[in-house]
Amino acid sequence: MAIFSQDRDALRQQYHDVWQKMQSGQILTALEQMIADVIVLHPEYHNLLSSPIQPGQEYFVENGQTNPYLHMGL
């Protein structure tokens, strides 16, 4: 897992992968546990994380959208 990847979709996929591991009760690495702790704090994104990522998805503040991945990453 490369948390400092330059590939936006790969970074987003990490959140989905951790969510899936959490749902199936798999053991998480230390880094995955940190991501899981953030995911738990954001139930508003659980449905998003249950769906496949949308490669190249853009979020525009001017349209009232919040980037959930950026938000969780902060």
Sequence and secondary structure as in RCSB ss.txt:
>XXXX:A:sequence
MAIFSQDRDALRQQYHDVWQKMQSGQILTALEQMIADVIVLHPEYHNLLSSPIQPGQEYFVENGQTNPYLHMGL
>XXXX:A:secstr
  TT S HHHHHHHHHHHHHHHHTT    HHHHHHHHHHHT GGGHHHHHS   TT    GGGT   HHHHHH 
